[in-house]
Amino acid sequence: MLQNIRNYLAIAILILVLLFAVIIIGYREVNITTGQTFDFFGRELIPAPLWARMLITSEYQWAGFSWFIFDMIAFWSALFFSFILYKFKD
C-alpha cells in the first residue's frame, strides 16, 4: 500500500515538473511602457551573449548564467527525486 502511494506521488511529481518546465519555457511577459521582458518567476530577461546562444540556449533572452544553473539543478534534482521515490523498495 505504501509503495503504491509512493509510486503515485513520484508520477505526480514527474508530471508537475515536466508541466512546470514547459510553462516556464513558454511564458513571457512584456511591460509595454518600459519594454522589459520577464519570465514566469518575474525575473527580468536580458539579451543572451553569443557564447550562451551557441552553447546553452537557442533563445535570444535569458535571466543570466546563475539562474540557468539554478534552474538546471532544480529540474534535474526533482526528476532524480521522482525516480528514486518510484524505485524505492520497502
C-alpha positions in Angstrom: 0.0 0.0 0.0 2.8 2.4 0.9 4.6 1.5 -2.3 1.6 2.4 -4.3 1.3 5.8 -2.7 5.0 6.4 -3.3 4.6 5.4 -7.0 1.6 7.7 -7.5 3.4 10.6 -5.7 6.5 10.0 -7.9 4.4 10.1 -11.1 2.6 13.2 -9.9 6.0 14.9 -9.2 7.2 13.9 -12.6 4.1 15.3 -14.4 4.3 18.5 -12.4 8.0 19.0 -13.1 7.6 18.5 -16.8 4.5 20.7 -17.0 6.2 23.4 -15.0 9.2 23.2 -17.3 7.0 23.7 -20.4 5.2 26.6 -18.8 8.5 28.3 -17.7 10.0 27.9 -21.2 6.9 29.3 -23.0 5.8 32.1 -20.6 7.0 35.6 -21.3 5.5 38.9 -20.0 6.4 42.2 -21.6 6.0 45.5 -19.8 4.7 47.7 -22.6 5.8 51.0 -21.0 9.4 50.0 -20.4 9.9 47.3 -22.9 11.3 44.9 -20.3 10.6 41.2 -20.7 10.0 38.9 -17.6 9.8 35.2 -17.3 7.4 33.1 -15.2 9.1 33.9 -11.9 9.3 37.6 -12.6 13.0 37.6 -13.4 14.0 40.2 -16.0 15.2 38.7 -19.2 18.3 40.2 -20.8 19.8 39.5 -24.2 21.9 36.3 -24.1 25.5 36.6 -25.0 26.7 34.9 -28.2 28.5 32.2 -26.3 25.4 31.3 -24.4 23.3 31.2 -27.5 25.8 28.9 -29.1 26.4 26.5 -26.1 23.5 26.7 -23.7 20.3 28.1 -25.2 18.8 28.8 -28.6 16.8 31.7 -27.2 17.8 35.3 -27.5 16.9 36.3 -24.0 17.7 34.7 -20.6 17.8 35.5 -16.9 21.5 35.0 -16.6 24.0 32.2 -16.1 23.5 31.8 -12.4 19.7 31.5 -12.9 20.4 29.0 -15.7 22.5 26.9 -13.3 19.8 27.1 -10.5 17.1 26.1 -13.0 19.0 23.1 -14.2 19.9 21.9 -10.7 16.2 22.3 -9.6 14.9 20.5 -12.7 17.3 17.5 -12.6 17.0 17.2 -8.8 13.3 17.0 -9.0 13.5 14.4 -11.8 16.0 12.4 -9.8 13.9 12.6 -6.6 10.9 11.4 -8.6 12.9 8.4 -10.0 14.3 7.5 -6.6 10.9 7.7 -5.0 9.4 5.5 -7.7 12.2 2.8 -7.5 12.4 2.8 -3.7 11.5 -0.6 -2.1 10.4 -1.2 1.4 
